[in-house]
């Protein structure tokens, strides 16, 4: 059986990270690909674990060197997935999971049409705003940017192979696990 590339997207605050951790827990041979970003680490975030935190200059150099499988400018910072990381894991026989934005996911689909695209949607836009506010990780300005991006992302959800509504964490993570197991 060949290795699979799973791509998880969804608006900021929808609970992708938590879902991903639950889905990864106990699933064999599924590796999470750590993205590069130019954004500042949040409290508790560790370089090389949550992201590779790099400068704008380094990011631009890596774009020129064509090192990214995909990259995008999201909420005023760059984020990208290194090609070499993904290829290495797939060649080693592991499934790979990317957690990236919609622009990035569509780039991956162009380059690797066999990738499985999964969109995590909130039960409603109101609920998403509530969750984002309760997180207290962003300033009001950053929150507004994230909310307006969320609406744009939601418009593209039909381009995905699967849509999971994160109305209940247990239920949604079971659904995600099921999709991963079925491939
Ligand atoms: P956050 O700053 O909240 O960690 O992430 C912001 C957004 O960037 C999220 O939607 C996340 O999925 C997306 N993101 C994280 N890593 C990547 C990446 O490597 N590529 C792309 N295109 N988006 C990413």
Backbone and ligand atoms as CSV (ligand in chain L), in Angstrom:
chain,resi,resn,atom,element,x,y,z
A,1,UNK,N,N,0.846,-1.191,0.000
A,1,UNK,CA,C,0.000,0.000,0.000
A,1,UNK,C,C,0.888,1.250,0.000
A,2,UNK,N,N,0.532,2.237,-0.825
A,2,UNK,CA,C,1.403,3.413,-0.874
A,2,UNK,C,C,1.026,4.413,0.217
A,3,UNK,N,N,1.938,5.336,0.464
A,3,UNK,CA,C,1.730,6.313,1.535
A,3,UNK,C,C,0.757,7.400,1.100
A,4,UNK,N,N,0.074,7.971,2.065
A,4,UNK,CA,C,-0.914,9.021,1.776
A,4,UNK,C,C,-0.464,10.369,2.317
A,5,UNK,N,N,-0.860,11.389,1.580
A,5,UNK,CA,C,-0.635,12.746,2.054
A,5,UNK,C,C,-1.995,13.352,2.402
A,6,UNK,N,N,-2.211,13.619,3.686
A,6,UNK,CA,C,-3.464,14.226,4.141
A,6,UNK,C,C,-3.240,15.720,4.380
A,7,UNK,N,N,-4.177,16.511,3.908
A,7,UNK,CA,C,-4.070,17.961,4.085
A,7,UNK,C,C,-5.294,18.443,4.861
A,8,UNK,N,N,-5.021,19.042,6.000
A,8,UNK,CA,C,-6.100,19.507,6.876
A,8,UNK,C,C,-6.138,21.031,6.835
A,9,UNK,N,N,-7.315,21.584,6.518
A,9,UNK,CA,C,-7.466,23.045,6.547
A,9,UNK,C,C,-8.733,23.405,7.293
A,10,UNK,N,N,-8.875,24.697,7.515
A,10,UNK,CA,C,-10.072,25.188,8.192
A,10,UNK,C,C,-9.725,26.513,8.819
A,11,UNK,N,N,-10.708,27.339,9.070
A,11,UNK,CA,C,-10.417,28.666,9.593
A,11,UNK,C,C,-9.770,28.637,10.966
A,12,UNK,N,N,-9.046,29.697,11.232
A,12,UNK,CA,C,-8.399,29.895,12.512
A,12,UNK,C,C,-9.446,29.815,13.628
A,13,UNK,N,N,-9.160,29.046,14.668
A,13,UNK,CA,C,-10.072,28.957,15.801
A,13,UNK,C,C,-11.070,27.808,15.698
A,14,UNK,N,N,-11.007,27.053,14.587
A,14,UNK,CA,C,-11.993,25.989,14.390
A,14,UNK,C,C,-11.640,24.731,15.195
A,15,UNK,N,N,-10.404,24.704,15.709
A,15,UNK,CA,C,-9.997,23.547,16.509
A,15,UNK,C,C,-9.209,22.510,15.731
A,16,UNK,N,N,-8.583,22.939,14.624
A,16,UNK,CA,C,-7.781,22.003,13.806
A,16,UNK,C,C,-6.659,21.351,14.605
A,17,UNK,N,N,-5.964,22.182,15.389
A,17,UNK,CA,C,-4.805,21.682,16.132
A,17,UNK,C,C,-5.206,20.577,17.106
A,18,UNK,N,N,-6.263,20.823,17.848
A,18,UNK,CA,C,-6.732,19.847,18.834
A,18,UNK,C,C,-7.205,18.577,18.141
A,19,UNK,N,N,-7.936,18.763,17.052
A,19,UNK,CA,C,-8.419,17.606,16.291
A,19,UNK,C,C,-7.257,16.790,15.761
A,20,UNK,N,N,-6.273,17.509,15.242
A,20,UNK,CA,C,-5.101,16.839,14.670
A,20,UNK,C,C,-4.380,16.021,15.736
A,21,UNK,N,N,-4.200,16.621,16.923
A,21,UNK,CA,C,-3.511,15.894,17.985
A,21,UNK,C,C,-4.276,14.634,18.363
A,22,UNK,N,N,-5.587,14.742,18.440
A,22,UNK,CA,C,-6.411,13.581,18.787
A,22,UNK,C,C,-6.318,12.515,17.702
A,23,UNK,N,N,-6.340,12.971,16.433
A,23,UNK,CA,C,-6.314,12.017,15.324
A,23,UNK,C,C,-4.969,11.316,15.245
A,24,UNK,N,N,-3.894,12.064,15.532
A,24,UNK,CA,C,-2.550,11.486,15.427
A,24,UNK,C,C,-2.287,10.489,16.542
A,25,UNK,N,N,-2.905,10.747,17.686
A,25,UNK,CA,C,-2.666,9.916,18.845
A,25,UNK,C,C,-3.063,8.473,18.543
A,26,UNK,N,N,-2.079,7.610,18.571
A,26,UNK,CA,C,-2.375,6.191,18.377
A,26,UNK,C,C,-2.477,5.741,16.927
A,27,UNK,N,N,-2.374,6.633,15.987
A,27,UNK,CA,C,-2.390,6.205,14.581
A,27,UNK,C,C,-0.945,5.955,14.152
A,28,UNK,N,N,-0.703,4.739,13.702
A,28,UNK,CA,C,0.682,4.366,13.357
A,28,UNK,C,C,1.096,4.954,12.017
A,29,UNK,N,N,2.372,5.244,11.892
A,29,UNK,CA,C,2.960,5.689,10.615
A,29,UNK,C,C,2.330,6.947,10.042
A,30,UNK,N,N,1.834,7.809,10.910
A,30,UNK,CA,C,1.295,9.087,10.441
A,30,UNK,C,C,2.142,10.192,11.062
A,31,UNK,N,N,2.767,10.948,10.188
A,31,UNK,CA,C,3.720,11.948,10.659
A,31,UNK,C,C,3.185,13.339,10.369
A,32,UNK,N,N,3.284,14.218,11.344
A,32,UNK,CA,C,2.860,15.606,11.153
A,32,UNK,C,C,4.040,16.403,10.607
A,33,UNK,N,N,3.808,17.108,9.529
A,33,UNK,CA,C,4.883,17.899,8.944
A,33,UNK,C,C,4.926,19.285,9.593
A,34,UNK,N,N,6.074,19.637,10.131
A,34,UNK,CA,C,6.227,20.914,10.839
A,34,UNK,C,C,6.515,22.021,9.827
A,35,UNK,N,N,5.629,23.020,9.810
A,35,UNK,CA,C,5.743,24.116,8.837
A,35,UNK,C,C,6.787,25.139,9.259
A,36,UNK,N,N,7.220,25.917,8.283
A,36,UNK,CA,C,8.040,27.097,8.568
A,36,UNK,C,C,7.108,28.297,8.630
A,37,UNK,N,N,7.414,29.232,9.486
A,37,UNK,CA,C,6.628,30.479,9.510
A,37,UNK,C,C,7.490,31.662,9.915
A,38,UNK,N,N,7.049,32.834,9.459
A,38,UNK,CA,C,7.730,34.070,9.866
A,38,UNK,C,C,7.026,34.700,11.068
A,39,UNK,N,N,5.908,34.103,11.520
A,39,UNK,CA,C,5.239,34.745,12.663
A,39,UNK,C,C,6.000,34.464,13.958
A,40,UNK,N,N,5.763,35.346,14.932
A,40,UNK,CA,C,6.413,35.203,16.238
A,40,UNK,C,C,5.807,34.026,16.989
A,41,UNK,N,N,6.635,33.298,17.748
A,41,UNK,CA,C,6.075,32.205,18.555
A,41,UNK,C,C,5.100,32.736,19.605
A,42,UNK,N,N,4.023,31.995,19.834
A,42,UNK,CA,C,3.124,32.346,20.948
A,42,UNK,C,C,3.702,31.728,22.223
A,43,UNK,N,N,3.156,32.135,23.362
A,43,UNK,CA,C,3.607,31.547,24.628
A,43,UNK,C,C,3.490,30.037,24.548
A,44,UNK,N,N,4.549,29.361,24.922
A,44,UNK,CA,C,4.507,27.895,24.969
A,44,UNK,C,C,4.873,27.228,23.661
A,45,UNK,N,N,4.977,27.975,22.586
A,45,UNK,CA,C,5.352,27.359,21.311
A,45,UNK,C,C,6.871,27.185,21.234
A,46,UNK,N,N,7.263,26.029,20.724
A,46,UNK,CA,C,8.681,25.673,20.702
A,46,UNK,C,C,9.151,25.545,19.253
A,47,UNK,N,N,10.292,26.175,18.971
A,47,UNK,CA,C,10.866,26.115,17.628
A,47,UNK,C,C,11.219,24.668,17.286
A,48,UNK,N,N,10.787,24.220,16.124
A,48,UNK,CA,C,11.094,22.855,15.702
A,48,UNK,C,C,10.048,21.846,16.176
A,49,UNK,N,N,9.132,22.287,17.030
A,49,UNK,CA,C,8.062,21.392,17.492
A,49,UNK,C,C,6.725,21.855,16.899
A,50,UNK,N,N,6.379,23.121,17.185
A,50,UNK,CA,C,5.118,23.660,16.655
A,50,UNK,C,C,5.318,24.214,15.260
A,51,UNK,N,N,6.388,24.921,15.080
A,51,UNK,CA,C,6.779,25.490,13.786
A,51,UNK,C,C,8.286,25.580,13.758
A,52,UNK,N,N,8.831,25.820,12.562
A,52,UNK,CA,C,10.200,26.317,12.486
A,52,UNK,C,C,10.040,27.817,12.320
A,53,UNK,N,N,10.412,28.564,13.318
A,53,UNK,CA,C,10.259,30.022,13.271
A,53,UNK,C,C,11.467,30.613,12.564
A,54,UNK,N,N,11.230,31.194,11.389
A,54,UNK,CA,C,12.352,31.730,10.618
A,54,UNK,C,C,12.086,33.188,10.241
A,55,UNK,N,N,13.126,33.867,9.815
A,55,UNK,CA,C,12.983,35.287,9.470
A,55,UNK,C,C,12.354,35.431,8.082
A,56,UNK,N,N,11.887,36.655,7.790
A,56,UNK,CA,C,11.362,36.939,6.452
A,56,UNK,C,C,12.442,36.698,5.394
A,57,UNK,N,N,13.683,37.091,5.729
A,57,UNK,CA,C,14.796,36.957,4.772
A,57,UNK,C,C,15.009,35.487,4.421
A,58,UNK,N,N,15.065,34.660,5.448
A,58,UNK,CA,C,15.294,33.226,5.230
A,58,UNK,C,C,14.136,32.638,4.420
A,59,UNK,N,N,12.922,33.076,4.749
A,59,UNK,CA,C,11.759,32.546,4.034
A,59,UNK,C,C,11.873,32.876,2.547
A,60,UNK,N,N,12.227,34.122,2.243
A,60,UNK,CA,C,12.360,34.541,0.840
A,60,UNK,C,C,13.460,33.746,0.136
A,61,UNK,N,N,14.563,33.508,0.843
A,61,UNK,CA,C,15.661,32.705,0.259
A,61,UNK,C,C,15.167,31.306,-0.079
A,62,UNK,N,N,14.417,30.717,0.855
A,62,UNK,CA,C,13.933,29.349,0.643
A,62,UNK,C,C,12.919,29.285,-0.506
A,63,UNK,N,N,12.156,30.368,-0.703
A,63,UNK,CA,C,11.243,30.422,-1.852
A,63,UNK,C,C,12.083,30.404,-3.133
A,64,UNK,N,N,13.121,31.242,-3.156
A,64,UNK,CA,C,13.975,31.330,-4.359
A,64,UNK,C,C,14.635,29.990,-4.660
A,65,UNK,N,N,15.005,29.282,-3.604
A,65,UNK,CA,C,15.654,27.969,-3.789
A,65,UNK,C,C,14.647,26.883,-4.145
A,66,UNK,N,N,13.377,27.255,-4.210
A,66,UNK,CA,C,12.307,26.321,-4.559
A,66,UNK,C,C,12.194,25.159,-3.560
A,67,UNK,N,N,12.355,25.496,-2.285
A,67,UNK,CA,C,12.343,24.442,-1.257
A,67,UNK,C,C,10.929,24.081,-0.783
A,68,UNK,N,N,9.947,24.940,-1.128
A,68,UNK,CA,C,8.604,24.709,-0.576
A,68,UNK,C,C,7.704,23.897,-1.516
A,69,UNK,N,N,7.024,22.941,-0.939
A,69,UNK,CA,C,5.972,22.228,-1.685
A,69,UNK,C,C,4.820,23.205,-1.908
A,70,UNK,N,N,4.562,24.025,-0.897
A,70,UNK,CA,C,3.556,25.086,-0.983
A,70,UNK,C,C,3.932,26.139,0.028
A,71,UNK,N,N,3.487,27.345,-0.210
A,71,UNK,CA,C,3.612,28.380,0.817
A,71,UNK,C,C,2.546,29.428,0.570
A,72,UNK,N,N,2.241,30.189,1.597
A,72,UNK,CA,C,1.212,31.220,1.449
A,72,UNK,C,C,1.439,32.326,2.466
A,73,UNK,N,N,0.875,33.449,2.142
A,73,UNK,CA,C,0.890,34.590,3.049
A,73,UNK,C,C,-0.462,34.579,3.757
A,74,UNK,N,N,-0.437,34.279,5.051
A,74,UNK,CA,C,-1.688,34.113,5.803
A,74,UNK,C,C,-1.699,35.074,6.988
A,75,UNK,N,N,-2.756,35.827,7.144
A,75,UNK,CA,C,-2.916,36.759,8.264
A,75,UNK,C,C,-1.676,37.635,8.481
A,76,UNK,N,N,-0.996,38.044,7.465
A,76,UNK,CA,C,0.169,38.938,7.523
A,76,UNK,C,C,1.502,38.272,7.884
A,77,UNK,N,N,1.601,36.969,7.710
A,77,UNK,CA,C,2.891,36.267,7.804
A,77,UNK,C,C,2.969,35.167,6.763
A,78,UNK,N,N,4.215,34.740,6.507
A,78,UNK,CA,C,4.410,33.620,5.571
A,78,UNK,C,C,4.395,32.291,6.325
A,79,UNK,N,N,3.823,31.293,5.661
A,79,UNK,CA,C,3.805,29.924,6.183
A,79,UNK,C,C,4.122,28.996,5.016
A,80,UNK,N,N,4.910,27.951,5.256
A,80,UNK,CA,C,5.207,27.045,4.154
A,80,UNK,C,C,5.618,25.663,4.612
A,81,UNK,N,N,5.436,24.699,3.695
A,81,UNK,CA,C,5.795,23.301,3.943
A,81,UNK,C,C,7.018,22.951,3.110
A,82,UNK,N,N,8.028,22.420,3.742
A,82,UNK,CA,C,9.234,22.049,2.995
A,82,UNK,C,C,9.002,20.750,2.222
A,83,UNK,N,N,9.333,20.825,0.916
A,83,UNK,CA,C,9.183,19.663,0.035
A,83,UNK,C,C,9.938,18.450,0.582
A,84,UNK,N,N,11.193,18.702,0.968
A,84,UNK,CA,C,12.075,17.603,1.373
A,84,UNK,C,C,11.488,16.816,2.550
A,85,UNK,N,N,10.842,17.532,3.486
A,85,UNK,CA,C,10.262,16.862,4.668
A,85,UNK,C,C,9.186,15.861,4.242
A,86,UNK,N,N,8.328,16.327,3.341
A,86,UNK,CA,C,7.182,15.505,2.931
A,86,UNK,C,C,7.664,14.293,2.123
A,87,UNK,N,N,8.548,14.560,1.163
A,87,UNK,CA,C,9.042,13.473,0.294
A,87,UNK,C,C,9.771,12.410,1.128
A,88,UNK,N,N,10.587,12.879,2.077
A,88,UNK,CA,C,11.354,11.942,2.908
A,88,UNK,C,C,10.415,10.984,3.644
A,89,UNK,N,N,9.370,11.542,4.262
A,89,UNK,CA,C,8.457,10.701,5.050
A,89,UNK,C,C,7.640,9.769,4.154
A,90,UNK,N,N,7.177,10.291,3.023
A,90,UNK,CA,C,6.384,9.433,2.121
A,90,UNK,C,C,7.253,8.287,1.609
A,91,UNK,N,N,8.509,8.601,1.266
A,91,UNK,CA,C,9.417,7.558,0.770
A,91,UNK,C,C,9.748,6.530,1.838
A,92,UNK,N,N,9.700,6.984,3.094
A,92,UNK,CA,C,9.982,6.052,4.199
A,92,UNK,C,C,8.759,5.184,4.513
A,93,UNK,N,N,7.675,5.401,3.777
A,93,UNK,CA,C,6.482,4.579,3.970
A,93,UNK,C,C,5.513,5.147,4.986
A,94,UNK,N,N,5.740,6.376,5.413
A,94,UNK,CA,C,4.820,6.997,6.383
A,94,UNK,C,C,3.746,7.803,5.668
A,95,UNK,N,N,2.573,7.879,6.287
A,95,UNK,CA,C,1.573,8.846,5.843
A,95,UNK,C,C,1.964,10.197,6.441
A,96,UNK,N,N,1.616,11.257,5.727
A,96,UNK,CA,C,1.988,12.596,6.206
A,96,UNK,C,C,0.730,13.447,6.333
A,97,UNK,N,N,0.686,14.245,7.400
A,97,UNK,CA,C,-0.442,15.147,7.612
A,97,UNK,C,C,0.055,16.588,7.621
A,98,UNK,N,N,-0.523,17.403,6.756
A,98,UNK,CA,C,-0.204,18.830,6.749
A,98,UNK,C,C,-1.383,19.576,7.339
A,99,UNK,N,N,-1.093,20.604,8.122
A,99,UNK,CA,C,-2.174,21.467,8.616
A,99,UNK,C,C,-1.888,22.843,8.050
A,100,UNK,N,N,-2.549,23.176,6.956
A,100,UNK,CA,C,-2.192,24.391,6.213
A,100,UNK,C,C,-3.446,25.125,5.748
A,101,UNK,N,N,-3.262,26.332,5.265
A,101,UNK,CA,C,-4.428,27.121,4.871
A,101,UNK,C,C,-4.938,26.697,3.482
A,102,UNK,N,N,-6.035,27.311,3.072
A,102,UNK,CA,C,-6.698,26.906,1.828
A,102,UNK,C,C,-5.826,27.160,0.589
A,103,UNK,N,N,-5.151,28.323,0.562
A,103,UNK,CA,C,-4.286,28.628,-0.590
A,103,UNK,C,C,-3.216,27.537,-0.748
A,104,UNK,N,N,-2.617,27.155,0.389
A,104,UNK,CA,C,-1.573,26.131,0.376
A,104,UNK,C,C,-2.137,24.783,-0.054
A,105,UNK,N,N,-3.315,24.446,0.464
A,105,UNK,CA,C,-3.920,23.151,0.162
A,105,UNK,C,C,-4.172,23.014,-1.344
A,106,UNK,N,N,-4.610,24.103,-1.962
A,106,UNK,CA,C,-4.898,24.030,-3.398
A,106,UNK,C,C,-3.604,23.916,-4.213
A,107,UNK,N,N,-2.516,24.498,-3.709
A,107,UNK,CA,C,-1.208,24.313,-4.365
A,107,UNK,C,C,-0.773,22.843,-4.278
A,108,UNK,N,N,-1.001,22.238,-3.101
A,108,UNK,CA,C,-0.626,20.826,-2.926
A,108,UNK,C,C,-1.437,19.959,-3.898
A,109,UNK,N,N,-2.732,20.274,-4.008
A,109,UNK,CA,C,-3.577,19.484,-4.921
A,109,UNK,C,C,-3.049,19.559,-6.359
A,110,UNK,N,N,-2.579,20.741,-6.782
A,110,UNK,CA,C,-2.028,20.888,-8.138
A,110,UNK,C,C,-0.787,20.038,-8.333
A,111,UNK,N,N,0.081,20.058,-7.302
A,111,UNK,CA,C,1.364,19.357,-7.441
A,111,UNK,C,C,1.248,17.870,-7.163
A,112,UNK,N,N,0.373,17.510,-6.242
A,112,UNK,CA,C,0.211,16.101,-5.857
A,112,UNK,C,C,-1.283,15.788,-5.818
A,113,UNK,N,N,-1.866,15.513,-6.994
A,113,UNK,CA,C,-3.327,15.349,-7.070
A,113,UNK,C,C,-3.864,14.196,-6.222
A,114,UNK,N,N,-2.981,13.297,-5.822
A,114,UNK,CA,C,-3.442,12.166,-5.011
A,114,UNK,C,C,-3.627,12.555,-3.540
A,115,UNK,N,N,-3.233,13.767,-3.172
A,115,UNK,CA,C,-3.382,14.219,-1.777
A,115,UNK,C,C,-4.862,14.212,-1.392
A,116,UNK,N,N,-5.121,13.926,-0.111
A,116,UNK,CA,C,-6.504,13.860,0.381
A,116,UNK,C,C,-6.764,15.128,1.197
A,117,UNK,N,N,-7.697,15.935,0.705
A,117,UNK,CA,C,-7.941,17.248,1.316
A,117,UNK,C,C,-9.154,17.200,2.255
A,118,UNK,N,N,-8.933,17.601,3.499
A,118,UNK,CA,C,-9.986,17.544,4.519
A,118,UNK,C,C,-10.183,18.940,5.111
A,119,UNK,N,N,-11.424,19.409,5.084
A,119,UNK,CA,C,-11.719,20.747,5.601
A,119,UNK,C,C,-12.458,20.622,6.925
A,120,UNK,N,N,-11.980,21.356,7.929
A,120,UNK,CA,C,-12.677,21.384,9.223
A,120,UNK,C,C,-13.479,22.678,9.288
A,121,UNK,N,N,-14.786,22.543,9.404
A,121,UNK,CA,C,-15.671,23.721,9.415
A,121,UNK,C,C,-16.275,23.911,10.807
A,122,UNK,N,N,-16.534,25.147,11.182
A,122,UNK,CA,C,-17.209,25.394,12.464
A,122,UNK,C,C,-18.711,25.140,12.301
A,123,UNK,N,N,-19.441,24.894,13.393
A,123,UNK,CA,C,-20.895,24.720,13.278
A,123,UNK,C,C,-21.551,25.975,12.707
A,124,UNK,N,N,-20.977,27.159,13.017
A,124,UNK,CA,C,-21.506,28.419,12.475
A,124,UNK,C,C,-20.414,29.475,12.583
A,125,UNK,N,N,-20.602,30.563,11.844
A,125,UNK,CA,C,-19.623,31.651,11.900
A,125,UNK,C,C,-19.635,32.309,13.291
A,126,UNK,N,N,-20.818,32.402,13.895
A,126,UNK,CA,C,-20.945,33.003,15.234
A,126,UNK,C,C,-20.141,32.188,16.260
A,127,UNK,N,N,-20.258,30.884,16.137
A,127,UNK,CA,C,-19.548,29.997,17.064
A,127,UNK,C,C,-18.027,30.160,16.874
A,128,UNK,N,N,-17.601,30.327,15.632
A,128,UNK,CA,C,-16.174,30.496,15.351
A,128,UNK,C,C,-15.647,31.772,16.011
A,129,UNK,N,N,-16.419,32.841,15.883
A,129,UNK,CA,C,-15.995,34.116,16.479
A,129,UNK,C,C,-15.882,33.963,17.996
A,130,UNK,N,N,-16.845,33.272,18.576
A,130,UNK,CA,C,-16.841,33.051,20.026
A,130,UNK,C,C,-15.571,32.290,20.444
A,131,UNK,N,N,-15.244,31.240,19.688
A,131,UNK,CA,C,-14.068,30.431,20.035
A,131,UNK,C,C,-12.782,31.240,19.903
A,132,UNK,N,N,-12.720,32.046,18.831
A,132,UNK,CA,C,-11.513,32.857,18.617
A,132,UNK,C,C,-11.336,33.858,19.754
A,133,UNK,N,N,-12.457,34.463,20.158
A,133,UNK,CA,C,-12.378,35.458,21.244
A,133,UNK,C,C,-11.977,34.789,22.556
A,134,UNK,N,N,-12.511,33.611,22.812
A,134,UNK,CA,C,-12.203,32.916,24.072
A,134,UNK,C,C,-10.753,32.472,24.156
A,135,UNK,N,N,-10.100,32.381,22.989
A,135,UNK,CA,C,-8.723,31.908,22.962
A,135,UNK,C,C,-7.761,32.962,23.506
A,136,UNK,N,N,-8.155,34.231,23.373
A,136,UNK,CA,C,-7.348,35.355,23.870
A,136,UNK,C,C,-5.915,35.340,23.386
A,137,UNK,N,N,-5.658,34.816,22.188
A,137,UNK,CA,C,-4.271,34.795,21.710
A,137,UNK,C,C,-3.989,35.944,20.753
A,138,UNK,N,N,-5.034,36.634,20.277
A,138,UNK,CA,C,-4.838,37.682,19.282
A,138,UNK,C,C,-5.340,39.028,19.767
A,139,UNK,N,N,-4.754,40.074,19.218
A,139,UNK,CA,C,-5.268,41.419,19.457
A,139,UNK,C,C,-6.579,41.551,18.681
A,140,UNK,N,N,-7.347,42.618,18.969
A,140,UNK,CA,C,-8.619,42.830,18.265
A,140,UNK,C,C,-8.377,42.927,16.748
A,141,UNK,N,N,-7.278,43.612,16.383
A,141,UNK,CA,C,-6.986,43.793,14.952
A,141,UNK,C,C,-6.682,42.430,14.300
A,142,UNK,N,N,-5.833,41.647,14.962
A,142,UNK,CA,C,-5.464,40.334,14.420
A,142,UNK,C,C,-6.708,39.443,14.336
A,143,UNK,N,N,-7.583,39.587,15.325
A,143,UNK,CA,C,-8.801,38.777,15.365
A,143,UNK,C,C,-9.711,39.102,14.176
A,144,UNK,N,N,-9.817,40.402,13.876
A,144,UNK,CA,C,-10.649,40.824,12.737
A,144,UNK,C,C,-10.104,40.248,11.432
A,145,UNK,N,N,-8.763,40.273,11.282
A,145,UNK,CA,C,-8.142,39.719,10.068
A,145,UNK,C,C,-8.469,38.220,9.974
A,146,UNK,N,N,-8.324,37.523,11.106
A,146,UNK,CA,C,-8.584,36.076,11.115
A,146,UNK,C,C,-10.043,35.769,10.771
A,147,UNK,N,N,-10.952,36.599,11.285
A,147,UNK,CA,C,-12.373,36.363,11.001
A,147,UNK,C,C,-12.699,36.609,9.532
A,148,UNK,N,N,-12.121,37.665,8.973
A,148,UNK,CA,C,-12.448,37.936,7.565
A,148,UNK,C,C,-11.822,36.866,6.673
A,149,UNK,N,N,-10.614,36.382,7.043
A,149,UNK,CA,C,-10.017,35.264,6.294
A,149,UNK,C,C,-10.857,33.998,6.426
A,150,UNK,N,N,-11.436,33.813,7.618
A,150,UNK,CA,C,-12.246,32.620,7.863
A,150,UNK,C,C,-13.407,32.556,6.872
A,151,UNK,N,N,-14.041,33.693,6.629
A,151,UNK,CA,C,-15.183,33.721,5.707
A,151,UNK,C,C,-14.733,33.351,4.300
A,152,UNK,N,N,-13.546,33.854,3.910
A,152,UNK,CA,C,-13.017,33.521,2.568
A,152,UNK,C,C,-12.696,32.030,2.476
A,153,UNK,N,N,-12.106,31.486,3.554
A,153,UNK,CA,C,-11.744,30.069,3.553
A,153,UNK,C,C,-12.997,29.187,3.449
A,154,UNK,N,N,-14.040,29.595,4.187
A,154,UNK,CA,C,-15.273,28.798,4.190
A,154,UNK,C,C,-15.883,28.701,2.789
A,155,UNK,N,N,-15.683,29.761,2.010
A,155,UNK,CA,C,-16.230,29.750,0.644
A,155,UNK,C,C,-15.585,28.677,-0.225
A,156,UNK,N,N,-14.367,28.255,0.145
A,156,UNK,CA,C,-13.638,27.299,-0.697
A,156,UNK,C,C,-13.753,25.854,-0.216
A,157,UNK,N,N,-14.584,25.644,0.808
A,157,UNK,CA,C,-14.598,24.308,1.419
A,157,UNK,C,C,-15.062,23.203,0.459
A,158,UNK,N,N,-15.871,23.581,-0.542
A,158,UNK,CA,C,-16.373,22.551,-1.460
A,158,UNK,C,C,-15.299,22.002,-2.398
A,159,UNK,N,N,-14.132,22.618,-2.399
A,159,UNK,CA,C,-13.030,22.088,-3.202
A,159,UNK,C,C,-12.333,20.910,-2.517
A,160,UNK,N,N,-12.725,20.646,-1.273
A,160,UNK,CA,C,-12.080,19.582,-0.494
A,160,UNK,C,C,-12.766,18.234,-0.714
A,161,UNK,N,N,-12.010,17.159,-0.444
A,161,UNK,CA,C,-12.586,15.815,-0.585
A,161,UNK,C,C,-13.561,15.514,0.550
A,162,UNK,N,N,-13.253,16.053,1.734
A,162,UNK,CA,C,-14.102,15.802,2.905
A,162,UNK,C,C,-14.309,17.099,3.681
A,163,UNK,N,N,-15.505,17.246,4.257
A,163,UNK,CA,C,-15.762,18.370,5.164
A,163,UNK,C,C,-16.212,17.781,6.498
A,164,UNK,N,N,-15.490,18.130,7.548
A,164,UNK,CA,C,-15.886,17.671,8.892
A,164,UNK,C,C,-16.365,18.896,9.671
A,165,UNK,N,N,-17.548,18.815,10.242
A,165,UNK,CA,C,-18.034,19.922,11.080
A,165,UNK,C,C,-17.600,19.667,12.517
A,166,UNK,N,N,-16.822,20.603,13.047
A,166,UNK,CA,C,-16.335,20.417,14.416
A,166,UNK,C,C,-17.345,20.954,15.427
A,167,UNK,N,N,-18.454,20.223,15.542
A,167,UNK,CA,C,-19.493,20.601,16.504
A,167,UNK,C,C,-19.214,19.976,17.859
A,168,UNK,N,N,-18.531,18.832,17.810
A,168,UNK,CA,C,-18.213,18.105,19.034
A,168,UNK,C,C,-16.857,17.447,18.813
A,169,UNK,N,N,-15.915,17.731,19.701
A,169,UNK,CA,C,-14.532,17.297,19.478
A,169,UNK,C,C,-14.405,15.781,19.334
A,170,UNK,N,N,-15.078,15.036,20.206
A,170,UNK,CA,C,-14.997,13.571,20.161
A,170,UNK,C,C,-15.516,13.039,18.836
A,171,UNK,N,N,-16.699,13.531,18.462
A,171,UNK,CA,C,-17.332,13.054,17.233
A,171,UNK,C,C,-16.487,13.412,16.008
A,172,UNK,N,N,-16.022,14.676,15.976
A,172,UNK,CA,C,-15.259,15.133,14.819
A,172,UNK,C,C,-13.928,14.394,14.717
A,173,UNK,N,N,-13.298,14.111,15.843
A,173,UNK,CA,C,-12.004,13.430,15.759
A,173,UNK,C,C,-12.184,11.975,15.330
A,174,UNK,N,N,-13.315,11.363,15.713
A,174,UNK,CA,C,-13.620,9.999,15.231
A,174,UNK,C,C,-13.766,10.013,13.708
A,175,UNK,N,N,-14.436,11.052,13.220
A,175,UNK,CA,C,-14.663,11.160,11.783
A,175,UNK,C,C,-13.324,11.313,11.036
A,176,UNK,N,N,-12.455,12.138,11.614
A,176,UNK,CA,C,-11.144,12.335,10.996
A,176,UNK,C,C,-10.336,11.039,11.000
A,177,UNK,N,N,-10.346,10.352,12.121
A,177,UNK,CA,C,-9.634,9.081,12.234
A,177,UNK,C,C,-10.143,8.066,11.204
A,178,UNK,N,N,-11.464,8.048,11.039
A,178,UNK,CA,C,-12.093,7.107,10.116
A,178,UNK,C,C,-11.591,7.376,8.685
A,179,UNK,N,N,-11.548,8.658,8.321
A,179,UNK,CA,C,-11.081,9.021,6.982
A,179,UNK,C,C,-9.628,8.547,6.803
A,180,UNK,N,N,-8.812,8.784,7.822
A,180,UNK,CA,C,-7.395,8.392,7.732
A,180,UNK,C,C,-7.273,6.870,7.619
A,181,UNK,N,N,-8.063,6.140,8.403
A,181,UNK,CA,C,-8.012,4.673,8.372
A,181,UNK,C,C,-8.487,4.107,7.045
A,182,UNK,N,N,-9.436,4.785,6.431
A,182,UNK,CA,C,-10.014,4.244,5.197
A,182,UNK,C,C,-9.060,4.354,4.003
A,183,UNK,N,N,-7.978,5.116,4.144
A,183,UNK,CA,C,-7.052,5.279,3.007
A,183,UNK,C,C,-5.813,4.407,3.158
L,1,LIG,P1,P,-1.415,29.992,13.252
L,1,LIG,O1,O,-0.675,31.288,13.127
L,1,LIG,O2,O,-2.733,30.165,13.968
L,1,LIG,O3,O,-0.566,28.882,13.819
L,1,LIG,O4,O,-1.771,29.530,11.767
L,1,LIG,C1,C,-2.425,30.392,10.920
L,1,LIG,C2,C,-2.842,29.674,9.663
L,1,LIG,O5,O,-1.705,29.292,8.901
L,1,LIG,C3,C,-3.639,28.400,9.896
L,1,LIG,O6,O,-4.764,28.412,9.038
L,1,LIG,C4,C,-2.678,27.320,9.499
L,1,LIG,O7,O,-3.348,26.182,9.030
L,1,LIG,C5,C,-1.900,27.993,8.414
L,1,LIG,N1,N,-0.618,27.327,8.185
L,1,LIG,C6,C,0.206,26.766,9.094
L,1,LIG,N2,N,1.278,26.222,8.498
L,1,LIG,C7,C,1.122,26.422,7.171
L,1,LIG,C8,C,1.885,26.070,6.025
L,1,LIG,O8,O,2.939,25.440,6.083
L,1,LIG,N3,N,1.396,26.470,4.828
L,1,LIG,C9,C,0.233,27.164,4.685
L,1,LIG,N4,N,-0.153,27.477,3.464
L,1,LIG,N5,N,-0.514,27.503,5.738
L,1,LIG,C10,C,-0.090,27.135,6.967
